Protein backbone atom coordinates (compact mmCIF):
# COMPACT_ATOMS: atom_id res chain seq x y z
CA UNK A 1 0.00 0.00 0.00
CA UNK A 2 1.22 3.53 -0.74
CA UNK A 3 2.07 5.29 2.48
CA UNK A 4 1.39 9.00 2.72
CA UNK A 5 3.34 9.77 5.85
CA UNK A 6 4.97 7.41 8.26
CA UNK A 7 3.31 9.09 11.21
CA UNK A 8 2.81 12.65 12.28
CA UNK A 9 2.05 13.86 15.78
CA UNK A 10 1.38 17.20 17.38
CA UNK A 11 3.24 16.26 20.55
CA UNK A 12 6.66 15.10 21.64
CA UNK A 13 7.46 11.43 20.88
CA UNK A 14 5.84 9.77 23.88
CA UNK A 15 3.29 6.97 24.01
CA UNK A 16 0.20 8.57 22.43
CA UNK A 17 -3.10 8.58 24.24
CA UNK A 18 -4.93 8.08 20.96
CA UNK A 19 -3.83 6.78 17.56
CA UNK A 20 -5.85 7.74 14.50
CA UNK A 21 -5.45 6.37 10.97
CA UNK A 22 -7.27 7.97 8.05
CA UNK A 23 -7.65 6.29 4.66
CA UNK A 24 -8.66 8.30 1.58
CA UNK A 25 -9.87 5.94 -1.14
CA UNK A 26 -11.17 7.05 -4.57
CA UNK A 27 -13.97 4.72 -5.60
CA UNK A 28 -13.86 3.13 -9.04
CA UNK A 29 -14.62 -0.19 -10.68
CA UNK A 30 -12.68 -3.33 -9.87
CA UNK A 31 -12.17 -6.61 -11.69
CA UNK A 32 -14.75 -9.39 -11.56
CA UNK A 33 -12.27 -11.48 -9.59
CA UNK A 34 -11.90 -8.79 -6.92
CA UNK A 35 -15.66 -8.30 -6.83
CA UNK A 36 -16.10 -11.98 -6.04
CA UNK A 37 -13.47 -11.78 -3.33
CA UNK A 38 -14.96 -8.62 -1.85
CA UNK A 39 -18.44 -10.15 -1.76
CA UNK A 40 -17.09 -13.23 0.01
CA UNK A 41 -15.75 -11.05 2.84
CA UNK A 42 -19.21 -9.63 3.62
CA UNK A 43 -21.72 -11.06 6.04
CA UNK A 44 -24.99 -12.45 4.72
CA UNK A 45 -26.78 -9.34 5.95
CA UNK A 46 -24.31 -7.06 4.17
CA UNK A 47 -24.65 -8.98 0.92
CA UNK A 48 -28.42 -8.57 1.14
CA UNK A 49 -28.03 -4.81 1.63
CA UNK A 50 -25.74 -4.54 -1.40
CA UNK A 51 -28.23 -6.51 -3.53
CA UNK A 52 -31.02 -4.05 -2.69
CA UNK A 53 -29.38 -1.33 -4.78
CA UNK A 54 -30.77 -1.33 -8.32
CA UNK A 55 -28.40 1.18 -9.86
CA UNK A 56 -25.18 -0.67 -10.86
CA UNK A 57 -22.86 2.13 -9.70
CA UNK A 58 -24.65 2.44 -6.35
CA UNK A 59 -24.47 -1.33 -5.91
CA UNK A 60 -20.76 -1.34 -6.72
CA UNK A 61 -20.09 1.49 -4.26
CA UNK A 62 -22.06 -0.31 -1.55
CA UNK A 63 -19.88 -3.37 -2.06
CA UNK A 64 -16.63 -1.39 -2.15
CA UNK A 65 -17.40 0.63 0.98
CA UNK A 66 -18.16 -2.48 3.04
CA UNK A 67 -15.22 -4.48 1.72
CA UNK A 68 -12.82 -1.54 2.13
CA UNK A 69 -13.81 -1.10 5.77
CA UNK A 70 -13.08 -4.74 6.54
CA UNK A 71 -9.69 -4.61 4.82
CA UNK A 72 -8.72 -1.33 6.52
CA UNK A 73 -9.55 -2.78 9.95
CA UNK A 74 -7.43 -5.86 9.24
CA UNK A 75 -4.62 -3.66 7.93
CA UNK A 76 -4.42 -1.22 10.84
CA UNK A 77 -4.94 -3.74 13.65
CA UNK A 78 -1.26 -4.78 13.90
CA UNK A 79 -0.17 -1.13 13.92
CA UNK A 80 -2.57 0.68 16.23
CA UNK A 81 -4.71 -2.04 17.84
CA UNK A 82 -4.20 -3.68 21.21
CA UNK A 83 -0.80 -5.32 21.43
CA UNK A 84 -2.36 -8.63 22.45
CA UNK A 85 -4.88 -8.73 19.60
CA UNK A 86 -4.71 -11.70 17.29
CA UNK A 87 -4.88 -11.09 13.51
CA UNK A 88 -8.34 -10.64 12.02
CA UNK A 89 -9.08 -11.50 8.39
CA UNK A 90 -11.54 -9.24 6.53
CA UNK A 91 -14.34 -11.79 6.83
CA UNK A 92 -13.82 -12.08 10.61
CA UNK A 93 -15.13 -8.65 11.57
CA UNK A 94 -18.56 -8.40 13.21
CA UNK A 95 -20.54 -5.19 13.54
CA UNK A 96 -23.39 -3.88 15.61
CA UNK A 97 -25.42 -0.72 15.21
CA UNK A 98 -26.49 2.03 17.59
CA UNK A 99 -30.06 3.32 18.00
CA UNK A 100 -29.56 5.76 15.11
CA UNK A 101 -27.65 3.29 12.95
CA UNK A 102 -24.04 4.14 13.81
CA UNK A 103 -21.88 1.06 13.13
CA UNK A 104 -19.25 -0.22 15.55
CA UNK A 105 -17.44 -3.42 16.37
CA UNK A 106 -19.23 -5.85 18.62
CA UNK A 107 -18.31 -5.51 22.30
CA UNK A 108 -16.35 -8.74 22.13
CA UNK A 109 -14.24 -7.62 19.17
CA UNK A 110 -13.68 -4.17 20.67
CA UNK A 111 -12.41 -5.81 23.84
CA UNK A 112 -9.97 -7.82 21.74
CA UNK A 113 -8.78 -4.98 19.48
CA UNK A 114 -9.55 -1.63 21.12
CA UNK A 115 -10.56 -0.20 17.73
CA UNK A 116 -13.33 2.31 16.98
CA UNK A 117 -14.06 3.44 13.44
CA UNK A 118 -16.21 5.66 11.28
CA UNK A 119 -16.56 6.17 7.55
CA UNK A 120 -17.96 8.63 5.04
CA UNK A 121 -18.59 8.57 1.30
CA UNK A 122 -19.19 11.55 -0.96
CA UNK A 123 -18.93 11.68 -4.74
CA UNK A 124 -15.78 9.87 -5.85
CA UNK A 125 -14.21 9.55 -2.40
CA UNK A 126 -14.44 7.20 0.55
CA UNK A 127 -12.92 8.21 3.90
CA UNK A 128 -12.38 5.60 6.60
CA UNK A 129 -11.10 6.58 10.02
CA UNK A 130 -9.90 4.16 12.72
CA UNK A 131 -8.95 5.18 16.26
CA UNK A 132 -7.36 3.41 19.19
CA UNK A 133 -7.88 5.47 22.35
CA UNK A 134 -5.92 4.24 25.32
CA UNK A 135 -8.12 3.10 28.22
CA UNK A 136 -11.25 4.81 26.92
CA UNK A 137 -14.60 3.30 26.01
CA UNK A 138 -16.75 4.48 24.59
CA UNK A 139 -14.90 6.87 22.31
CA UNK A 140 -16.98 9.35 20.35
CA UNK A 141 -15.46 9.34 16.87
CA UNK A 142 -16.83 10.60 13.58
CA UNK A 143 -15.44 11.48 10.16
CA UNK A 144 -16.96 13.16 7.15
CA UNK A 145 -15.83 13.90 3.63
CA UNK A 146 -17.94 16.43 1.79
CA UNK A 147 -18.19 17.43 -1.84
CA UNK A 148 -19.00 21.03 -2.67
CA UNK A 149 -22.13 21.09 -4.81
CA UNK A 150 -22.34 24.28 -6.90
CA UNK A 151 -26.09 24.00 -7.53
CA UNK A 152 -27.06 23.80 -3.86
CA UNK A 153 -28.92 26.92 -2.73
CA UNK A 154 -27.12 27.34 0.57
CA UNK A 155 -28.89 30.43 1.89
CA UNK A 156 -32.31 28.97 2.81
CA UNK A 157 -30.47 26.18 4.66
CA UNK A 158 -28.52 28.49 6.95
CA UNK A 159 -31.33 29.40 9.31
CA UNK A 160 -32.47 25.79 9.63
CA UNK A 161 -29.17 24.09 10.41
CA UNK A 162 -26.55 26.71 11.31
CA UNK A 163 -26.22 28.65 14.54
CA UNK A 164 -26.53 32.46 14.48
CA UNK A 165 -22.78 32.68 15.11
CA UNK A 166 -21.97 30.43 12.15
CA UNK A 167 -24.46 32.21 9.88
CA UNK A 168 -23.22 35.72 10.66
CA UNK A 169 -19.59 34.64 10.23
CA UNK A 170 -20.38 33.03 6.88
CA UNK A 171 -22.35 36.01 5.57
CA UNK A 172 -19.51 38.34 6.59
CA UNK A 173 -17.25 36.68 4.00
CA UNK A 174 -16.85 38.51 0.70
CA UNK A 175 -18.37 36.87 -2.35
CA UNK A 176 -20.62 33.88 -2.89
CA UNK A 177 -17.68 31.57 -3.68
CA UNK A 178 -16.12 32.14 -0.25
CA UNK A 179 -19.49 31.79 1.46
CA UNK A 180 -20.18 28.55 -0.39
CA UNK A 181 -16.79 27.13 0.65
CA UNK A 182 -17.47 28.05 4.28
CA UNK A 183 -20.90 26.43 4.09
CA UNK A 184 -19.52 23.04 3.04
CA UNK A 185 -16.55 23.35 5.41
CA UNK A 186 -19.00 23.81 8.29
CA UNK A 187 -21.24 21.05 6.98
CA UNK A 188 -18.35 18.58 7.03
CA UNK A 189 -17.48 19.59 10.59
CA UNK A 190 -21.09 19.28 11.75
CA UNK A 191 -21.52 15.90 10.07
CA UNK A 192 -18.39 14.55 11.73
CA UNK A 193 -19.67 15.78 15.10
CA UNK A 194 -23.15 14.23 14.92
CA UNK A 195 -21.65 11.03 13.57
CA UNK A 196 -19.30 10.98 16.55
CA UNK A 197 -22.16 11.38 19.02
CA UNK A 198 -24.11 8.67 17.19
CA UNK A 199 -27.27 10.79 17.19
CA UNK A 200 -27.21 11.78 13.54
CA UNK A 201 -29.84 14.29 12.50
CA UNK A 202 -31.82 13.51 15.66
CA UNK A 203 -29.38 16.01 17.19
CA UNK A 204 -30.09 19.62 16.30
CA UNK A 205 -27.32 21.06 14.15
CA UNK A 206 -27.99 24.39 15.86
CA UNK A 207 -27.19 22.98 19.32
CA UNK A 208 -23.46 23.38 18.68
CA UNK A 209 -21.27 25.57 16.51
CA UNK A 210 -17.79 25.72 15.06
CA UNK A 211 -15.76 28.91 15.04
CA UNK A 212 -13.83 28.78 11.78
CA UNK A 213 -13.25 32.52 12.01
CA UNK A 214 -10.64 31.66 14.63
CA UNK A 215 -8.74 29.57 12.07
CA UNK A 216 -6.99 31.43 9.26
CA UNK A 217 -7.83 29.01 6.46
CA UNK A 218 -7.06 31.41 3.64
CA UNK A 219 -3.61 32.26 4.94
CA UNK A 220 -2.72 28.70 5.81
CA UNK A 221 -3.75 27.43 2.41
CA UNK A 222 -0.38 28.71 1.22
CA UNK A 223 1.18 25.90 3.28
CA UNK A 224 3.35 28.23 5.36
CA UNK A 225 3.93 26.23 8.53
CA UNK A 226 5.00 29.28 10.48
CA UNK A 227 1.81 31.25 9.87
CA UNK A 228 -0.45 29.79 12.55
CA UNK A 229 -0.43 27.16 15.30
CA UNK A 230 -3.75 25.89 13.88
CA UNK A 231 -1.82 24.21 11.09
CA UNK A 232 -0.67 20.84 12.36
CA UNK A 233 1.35 20.00 9.30
CA UNK A 234 1.31 19.30 5.60
CA UNK A 235 0.30 15.85 4.51
CA UNK A 236 2.50 14.49 1.75
CA UNK A 237 0.98 12.12 -0.78
CA UNK A 238 3.12 9.69 -2.68
CA UNK A 239 2.03 9.44 -6.30
CA UNK A 240 -0.36 6.60 -7.12
CA UNK A 241 -1.80 5.54 -10.44
CA UNK A 242 -5.53 5.17 -10.74
CA UNK A 243 -7.31 4.76 -14.06
CA UNK A 244 -9.45 7.72 -15.02
CA UNK A 245 -7.93 9.73 -12.16
CA UNK A 246 -10.37 12.66 -12.31
CA UNK A 247 -10.98 12.12 -8.61
CA UNK A 248 -7.29 12.59 -7.93
CA UNK A 249 -7.10 16.30 -8.59
CA UNK A 250 -5.33 16.63 -5.26
CA UNK A 251 -2.30 18.71 -4.42
CA UNK A 252 0.75 16.69 -3.33
CA UNK A 253 0.53 18.70 -0.10
CA UNK A 254 -2.44 19.95 1.81
CA UNK A 255 -2.87 21.53 5.25
CA UNK A 256 -4.49 19.96 8.26
CA UNK A 257 -6.03 22.21 10.91
CA UNK A 258 -6.62 21.33 14.54
CA UNK A 259 -7.94 23.03 17.65
CA UNK A 260 -11.17 23.96 15.87
CA UNK A 261 -13.28 25.59 18.62
CA UNK A 262 -16.59 23.83 19.38
CA UNK A 263 -19.27 25.92 21.06
CA UNK A 264 -22.00 24.09 22.99
CA UNK A 265 -25.18 26.11 22.54
CA UNK A 266 -27.64 23.75 24.17
CA UNK A 267 -27.19 21.63 27.26
CA UNK A 268 -23.48 21.30 28.05
CA UNK A 269 -21.99 17.84 27.65
CA UNK A 270 -19.27 16.24 29.70
CA UNK A 271 -16.89 15.64 26.82
CA UNK A 272 -13.64 17.13 25.70
CA UNK A 273 -13.38 17.38 21.93
CA UNK A 274 -10.56 17.35 19.42
CA UNK A 275 -11.68 18.47 15.97
CA UNK A 276 -9.61 18.41 12.79
CA UNK A 277 -10.32 19.81 9.36
CA UNK A 278 -8.62 19.75 5.96
CA UNK A 279 -9.26 20.11 2.24
CA UNK A 280 -8.23 17.64 -0.42
CA UNK A 281 -8.90 20.27 -3.08
CA UNK A 282 -11.42 23.01 -3.83
CA UNK A 283 -14.17 20.41 -4.31
CA UNK A 284 -13.61 18.05 -1.36
CA UNK A 285 -13.00 18.71 2.29
CA UNK A 286 -12.94 16.42 5.33
CA UNK A 287 -13.32 16.62 9.09
CA UNK A 288 -12.98 14.38 12.11
CA UNK A 289 -14.30 14.76 15.63
CA UNK A 290 -13.03 12.79 18.61
CA UNK A 291 -14.07 12.96 22.27
CA UNK A 292 -13.88 11.10 25.53
CA UNK A 293 -15.94 11.69 28.64
CA UNK A 294 -14.34 14.19 31.02
CA UNK A 295 -15.33 11.97 33.94
CA UNK A 296 -12.69 9.45 32.83
CA UNK A 297 -10.00 12.06 33.57
CA UNK A 298 -8.34 11.20 30.27
CA UNK A 299 -6.79 13.72 27.94
CA UNK A 300 -6.76 13.90 24.17
CA UNK A 301 -3.69 16.10 24.11
CA UNK A 302 -1.50 13.18 23.04
CA UNK A 303 -2.48 12.19 19.53
CA UNK A 304 -0.69 10.39 16.71
CA UNK A 305 -2.32 10.86 13.31
CA UNK A 306 -1.40 8.97 10.15
CA UNK A 307 -2.93 9.23 6.68
CA UNK A 308 -2.88 7.10 3.58
CA UNK A 309 -4.34 7.47 0.11
CA UNK A 310 -4.54 4.40 -2.07
CA UNK A 311 -6.65 2.98 -4.86
CA UNK A 312 -9.47 0.60 -4.04
CA UNK A 313 -7.77 -1.99 -6.21
CA UNK A 314 -4.50 -1.68 -4.26
CA UNK A 315 -6.35 -1.88 -0.95
CA UNK A 316 -8.38 -4.96 -1.76
CA UNK A 317 -5.53 -6.73 -3.52
CA UNK A 318 -3.00 -6.12 -0.77
CA UNK A 319 -4.61 -8.07 2.02
Secondary structure, DSSP 8 states (H G I E B T S, - for coil): --BS-S-EESS-SS--SEEEEEEEEE-----HHHHHHHHHHS-HHHHHHHHT--SHHHHHHHHHHHHHHHHHHHHHHHHHS-TT-----GGG--EEE-TT--EEE-HHHHHHH-EEEEEEEETTEEEEEEEEETT-SS-EEEEEEEE--TT---HHHHHHHS-HHHHHHHHTSSSHHHHHHHHHHHHHHHHHHHHHHT-GGGS-TTSEEE-GGGS-HHHHTT--TTS-TTEEEEEE------TT-GGG---SEEEEE----EEE-SS--SEEEEEEEEESSSSEEEEEEEEEEGGGT-----EEEEEEE--HHHHHH--
